[in-house]
Every structure is written in C-alpha cells, then in structure tokens.
Amino acid sequence: MRSETVRLNIILPKDQVESLNRIAGPRNRSRVISESIREYIVQRKKVELEKQLEEGYRASAKENLTLAKEFEAVDLEGWDEY
C-alpha cells in the first residue's frame, strides 16, 4: 500500500548528492532519502523512549528501594533451611 506523497525542494551539500547518486542512482534518490528519514525517525523515537524510561526509573527508584526493604525479611525467610 503506497502512502500519499508530497514533493519537497531540499538543499543538500554537493558531495552528499554525489554520494547519493553513486549509491542509489538519480532515479532512486527519493526512495533512499525516504528510507533514511524513516530510519532516523525510528531511532529518534527509540532514544526518546529510552530517555522517558530512564526518567521513570529514576523517579520511582526511592519507592522501589523502600518496598524492597519492607519485604527483605519475607524474601529471606526459609533460606537457612537450604
């Protein structure tokens, strides 16, 4: 299924365009640029999610340590028997 497309006019450094043409050829530049942007967006979303998760872990760290200490005695119950 092909999504709706939009024509853009972009400016790139000449050396990048030359490299792009060598890799993709002048007829496939849009496809390569689109794939590159898609990968970039996926990577940025992943970095943002990791940042949010880290912030969440840091925010709940004190609460998690308190809960772990509360249940420490129960967790260790019966270990002397082994």
C-alpha positions as CSV (number, residue, x, y, z in Angstrom):
1,M,0.0,0.0,0.0
2,R,1.6,3.3,-1.1
3,S,1.1,6.3,1.1
4,E,0.3,9.8,-0.1
5,T,3.5,11.6,-1.2
6,V,4.5,15.3,-1.1
7,R,7.1,16.9,-3.3
8,L,9.8,18.8,-1.5
9,N,12.5,21.1,-2.7
10,I,15.6,20.5,-0.5
11,I,19.2,21.7,-0.5
12,L,22.0,19.3,0.2
13,P,25.7,19.6,0.0
14,K,27.1,18.6,-3.4
15,D,29.3,15.8,-2.0
16,Q,26.2,14.2,-0.4
17,V,24.3,14.4,-3.6
18,E,27.2,12.8,-5.5
19,S,27.4,10.0,-2.9
20,L,23.7,9.5,-3.1
21,N,23.8,9.3,-6.9
22,R,26.6,6.7,-6.7
23,I,24.7,4.6,-4.2
24,A,21.1,5.0,-5.4
25,G,21.3,6.4,-8.9
26,P,19.5,9.5,-9.8
27,R,16.1,7.7,-10.3
28,N,16.1,6.2,-6.8
29,R,17.2,9.2,-4.7
30,S,13.7,9.8,-3.3
31,R,13.4,6.2,-2.1
32,V,16.8,6.3,-0.4
33,I,16.1,9.6,1.2
34,S,12.7,8.4,2.4
35,E,14.1,5.2,3.9
36,S,16.9,7.2,5.6
37,I,14.4,9.6,7.1
38,R,12.2,6.7,8.3
39,E,15.2,5.1,10.0
40,Y,16.2,8.4,11.5
41,I,12.7,8.9,12.9
42,V,12.6,5.3,14.4
43,Q,16.0,5.9,16.0
44,R,14.9,9.3,17.5
45,K,11.7,7.7,18.9
46,K,13.8,4.9,20.4
47,V,16.2,7.4,22.1
48,E,13.2,9.4,23.4
49,L,11.5,6.3,24.8
50,E,14.8,5.2,26.5
51,K,15.1,8.7,28.0
52,Q,11.5,8.6,29.3
53,L,12.0,5.1,30.7
54,E,15.2,6.2,32.5
55,E,13.4,9.2,34.0
56,G,10.6,7.0,35.1
57,Y,13.1,4.5,36.7
58,R,14.9,7.3,38.5
59,A,11.6,8.8,39.7
60,S,10.5,5.5,41.2
61,A,13.9,4.3,42.5
62,K,13.4,5.5,46.1
63,E,9.9,3.9,46.3
64,N,11.2,0.7,44.8
65,L,14.1,0.6,47.4
66,T,11.6,1.2,50.2
67,L,9.4,-1.7,49.0
68,A,12.4,-4.0,48.7
69,K,13.5,-3.3,52.2
70,E,10.0,-3.9,53.6
71,F,9.9,-7.3,52.0
72,E,13.5,-8.3,52.6
73,A,12.7,-10.3,55.7
74,V,10.0,-12.2,53.9
75,D,12.2,-12.8,50.9
76,L,15.0,-14.3,53.1
77,E,12.5,-16.5,55.2
78,G,13.4,-20.1,55.0
79,W,16.8,-19.7,53.3
80,D,18.6,-21.1,56.4
81,E,16.9,-24.5,55.6
82,Y,18.8,-24.9,52.4
